[in-house]
Amino acid sequence: MVEYVVNYRASQGTLHRIFYPRFREKCPWLPTRVVKGMYRDTVRRARSFRMLRKLGRAYSDKPMIRRITITYSDRQNWRFEDGVVKLRTHLGWVEICCRSNRLLHRYLYSGWKLAEELELRPIGRKIVAYLTFTKSLEIEYDPGNVVAVDVNENKVTVSVFRNKTPADVYRVETSLGRMVIAYAERRRRITKGYSTKKREVRKELRRLREREKKLDTLRKA
């Protein structure tokens, strides 16, 4: 399914229409909720592979599944009570005991709520459960207090307004424009007389780490 989504950019609805009859034929005992979770996981894996391929960081021409993930997308099919994850399966409810840790306790008892989705990943003889928490926050703000940011090629200017009056102005030199020109010259030297589709050329371009360094400069600014 992952390869199909990569080639045709199919959605979860399209996967259900095409692959659901095959699952019913080959695995009639497989619950529909697990099949729907597979659609969601497939779309995410395909999106990640397309992004890596776009950045030139994919190790193969086709997506490869190294780890299996079981996704429950509805809270009606799973529960988390007293440190135990309860799953609804074709054989009834199954319990998985969780190892306690401080991070889990902090989210459980500080106003956070469990989301609808649960991911399970078998690793050896253990099962790793990925729990997602959500929390609604109320933010109070004053329209008179504003921070204006102006991003240019080689500098970033920040103006702070308090009570609609300019209070502070900061200017940060990034030299991003000169960095872009330098990387363009390096790419020209590497690709001169060669195609960018060659593996050696792509490897040399990845070693430049151009995107990472540009983003690092912007984040620091």
C-alpha atoms as one frame of an Amber mdcrd trajectory, in Angstrom:
protein
   0.000   0.000   0.000   2.849   2.395   0.743   4.235   2.029  -2.778   0.745
   2.601  -4.211   0.331   5.828  -2.228   3.786   7.048  -3.280   3.053   6.446
  -6.971  -0.545   7.705  -7.095  -0.784   9.996  -4.017  -3.851   8.096  -2.878
  -5.860   9.160   0.151  -7.217   7.023   2.982 -10.605   6.862   1.252  -9.011
   5.590  -1.955  -7.066   2.934  -0.048 -10.252   1.774   1.650 -12.064   1.465
  -1.667  -9.249  -0.499  -3.342  -7.681  -2.628  -0.600 -10.519  -3.285   1.854
 -12.097  -6.093  -0.251  -8.683  -7.786  -0.437  -8.312  -7.671   3.363 -11.807
  -9.120   3.778 -10.910 -11.950   1.396  -7.479 -12.843   2.789  -7.963 -11.936
   6.488 -11.692 -12.029   7.329 -10.876 -12.116  11.048  -8.984  -8.783  10.923
 -11.040  -5.994  12.596 -12.036  -3.036  10.430 -10.624  -0.600  13.001  -7.147
  -2.103  12.552  -7.443  -1.899   8.760  -8.390   1.792   8.958  -5.389   2.399
  11.205  -3.213   0.802   8.523  -4.515   3.343   5.990  -3.501   6.241   8.216
  -0.064   4.778   8.918   0.461   4.086   5.193  -0.296   7.672   4.189   2.149
   8.977   6.823   4.945   6.652   5.701   4.412   7.627   2.063   4.473  11.336
   2.909   7.705  10.882   4.858   9.315   8.941   1.988   8.370  11.608  -0.576
   9.892  14.282   1.643  13.138  12.334   2.081  13.322  11.650  -1.642  12.792
  15.330  -2.371  15.677  16.203  -0.040  17.872  13.498  -1.577  18.071  11.528
   1.659  16.136   8.409   0.606  18.241   5.240   0.648  16.180   3.434  -2.013
  13.909   4.154  -4.955  10.963   2.489  -3.233   9.753   2.781   0.388  10.857
   0.012   2.727   8.958  -1.118   5.834  11.443  -1.997   8.585   9.113  -1.844
  11.591   5.468  -2.797  11.949   3.058  -0.304  13.516  -0.506  -1.065  14.652
  -2.686   2.049  14.826  -5.950   2.444  16.738  -7.625   5.658  15.592 -10.710
   5.613  17.866 -10.917   5.652  21.672 -13.878   3.264  21.542 -11.473   0.483
  20.589  -8.851   1.057  23.293  -8.571   2.336  26.848  -5.881   3.335  29.298
  -6.809   2.580  32.902  -4.607   2.116  35.986  -1.404   1.787  33.963  -2.903
  -0.828  31.622  -3.639  -0.426  27.909  -6.791  -2.337  26.952  -7.331  -3.201
  23.293 -10.444  -4.489  21.560  -9.533  -7.368  19.245 -11.360 -10.149  17.392
 -10.796 -12.307  20.494 -12.182  -9.721  22.914 -10.402  -7.211  25.146  -6.654
  -7.716  25.609  -4.634  -6.030  28.356  -1.044  -4.746  28.054   0.686  -3.648
  31.260   2.767  -0.472  30.931   5.999   0.347  32.692   5.515   3.406  34.882
   7.646   6.518  34.377   7.656  10.123  35.560   6.894  11.644  32.154   3.703
   9.596  31.833   2.575  10.605  35.319   3.233  14.276  34.598   0.938  14.262
  31.588  -1.754  12.144  33.233  -2.122  14.332  36.322  -1.480  17.859  35.006
  -4.584  18.582  32.944  -3.626  16.761  29.739  -6.117  14.430  28.021  -5.493
  11.365  25.915  -6.048  11.804  22.186  -8.064   9.428  20.037  -5.085   7.695
  18.435  -2.885   4.941  19.840   0.152   3.428  18.108   1.683   0.078  19.034
   5.089  -1.030  17.763   6.419  -4.561  18.482  10.151  -4.547  19.246  11.435
  -8.011  20.012   9.351  -9.482  22.826   8.167  -6.057  23.949   5.494  -3.691
  22.657   6.074   0.068  22.682   2.873   2.104  23.048   2.829   5.697  21.772
   0.250   7.763  23.673  -0.680  11.231  22.442  -1.918  13.893  24.876  -3.784
  17.112  24.132  -4.517  20.183  26.230  -6.675  23.252  25.616  -4.949  26.522
  26.486  -6.492  29.954  26.953  -4.167  32.728  25.862  -4.774  36.322  26.901
  -3.163  39.036  24.836  -3.164  42.801  24.507  -3.601  44.085  20.916  -1.447
  47.072  21.808   1.604  44.895  22.450   3.037  43.769  19.123   6.348  42.343
  17.903   7.097  43.134  14.248   9.732  41.066  12.413  11.343  42.066   9.108
  13.523  39.403   7.432  15.953  40.536   4.735  18.824  38.839   2.922  21.552
  39.549   5.467  19.752  40.830   8.557  16.625  40.473  10.691  15.014  43.501
  12.326  12.679  43.125  15.314  10.542  46.019  16.597   8.754  45.770  19.947
   5.631  47.893  20.513   4.162  48.427  23.977   0.770  50.131  24.247   0.966
  50.857  20.485   4.229  52.755  21.033   7.664  51.655  19.732   9.744  50.524
  22.690  12.766  48.585  21.410  14.393  47.783  18.092  16.817  44.882  17.555
  18.885  44.076  14.475  20.582  40.716  13.933  23.127  40.185  11.179  22.642
  36.742   9.554  24.718  36.988   6.332  22.168  34.636   4.769  22.401  36.327
   1.368  26.156  35.801   1.161  25.662  32.185   2.313  23.187  31.556  -0.539
  25.672  32.904  -3.101  28.495  30.775  -1.664  26.433  27.580  -1.771  25.283
  28.323  -5.320  28.934  28.528  -6.391  29.747  25.241  -4.624  26.808  23.494
  -6.311  27.930  24.829  -9.680  31.433  23.398  -9.178  30.128  19.989  -8.094
  27.598  19.621 -10.937  29.807  21.090 -13.685  29.839  18.571 -16.535  27.772
  15.988 -14.578  24.098  15.197 -14.157  22.458  15.680 -10.763  20.896  12.223
 -11.170  24.247  10.521 -10.663  24.659   8.930  -7.268  28.113  10.408  -6.675
  26.876  13.928  -7.451  23.884  13.584  -5.134  26.199  12.309  -2.403  28.487
  15.322  -2.731  25.500  17.697  -2.658  24.201  16.071   0.514  27.578  16.590
   2.168  27.135  20.347   1.782  24.246  20.250   4.280  22.985  23.459   2.741
  19.409  23.244   3.990  20.409  22.339   7.553  22.878  25.218   7.843  20.425
  27.762   6.432  17.689  26.636   8.819  20.162  26.680  11.711  21.046  30.290
  10.894  17.387  31.311  10.733  16.521  29.563  14.002  19.419  31.156  15.827
  18.394  34.552  14.513
